[in-house]
Amino acid sequence: MVRIFFSIITWFFNTKGFNDDIKKIGSKIVNSTLEMYKQVSQNYKPTPVKSHYTFNLRDFSRVIFGICLSMPSKVNTPETMTKLWVHEVWRVFSDRMNTEEDRLIL
């Protein structure tokens, strides 16, 4: 899984002309997304009240593909890319949480 998404994000950064600083953090983005996916999958199990707490590979890919919608003119520093990654993680995983307590734990 890491190899597939790392290849996708590396291809994207190279073809769109991102600077070398952004290209260097491609593996960190994929590994961090994988870690977040694992944590969410383990800590948020579906219950009768929270039956929509089912996470799969599609959620992982939504974070990566959300990053692939960025433009090098807008996201030109590692800090900005990190902020975008945090936004995408919140967009994909936190939007599904139905209590404020669950959002804060994430």
N, C-alpha and C positions, 0 to 999 in steps of 0.2 A: 504494500500500500504506500509506504514511504517513497519507494522508488518511482512509482507511477506519478504521484502528485508532485514529487520533486522534479521529475522530467517535465511535467506540464508547466510548473511555475518558472523553471529555468528557461524553457522555450519562450514563454511569454515575456519574461524580462529581456531576453536577448533580441527577440523580434521587434519589440516596441521601443527599444533603445534606452532602457533604464541605465543609470550610471552604475559603476562598479560597486559602490557602497551598498546599493540596493541588491545587486546580484549576490553579494556575499551573504546576505541574511535569508536567502531563499530556503536553505535547509533548516534554519531556525524557525521559519514560519511554518513549514510542514511539520517539523517535530513538535512544536508548541501546539499546533492544531490537533495533532494526534493525541498528545497528552491531555488536552482539554476534552477531547471527544471521549477518551477513556474515563476520565474523572466524572464527566456528566453521565455516561452510560452506567457507571458503577454506583454513583450516589443518588441518582434520580430514577427510581424504579417505578413502573406504572402501578397504580392502585385504582380501586373503583372510582375514587374522586379525581384522580389524575391519570386517567387512562391514556392521555395523549403524550405521556412521558416515555415514548418509545423512540430511541435514537438509533440511526443506522448510518451507513456509508454515505447516503445522500446528504446528510447534515454536514459531514466532514467536507464533502465536495462543494457544498454551498459556500463555505468559508473560503476555500481556495478560489473558486470561480468568482466570488465577490471581489477578491483581490485582483483577479484578472480583468476586472472592468476598469481598473485605475489607469490613469494616463501619466506618463513620465513628467509632463509639464506641471502637474498638480502634486504628485507624490515624488519628490526629488531628494528626500533625505531618509535615512533609516528611522529617524524619530517619527516622521510623518507616516512611513509604512507601518511602523508599530502601532500608531494610533488607528490606522485603517484596519489593521488586523484585529485590534481590540473591538472596534466598531462591528466588524463582521462577526466575530464570536458572539458578541451581545445580540446582534441582529438574529443570528441563527438559533442560538441556544436560549438566551434569556427571554426572547419574545414568547417562547412556548411555556414559560413558567407562569402559573396562575396565582401565586401568592408572592407578596413582597418579601417574605422570609426566604423563599426559594431563590428569588433573584439576588438577594444579598449574599447568600451562601455561594452562589456561582461566582 
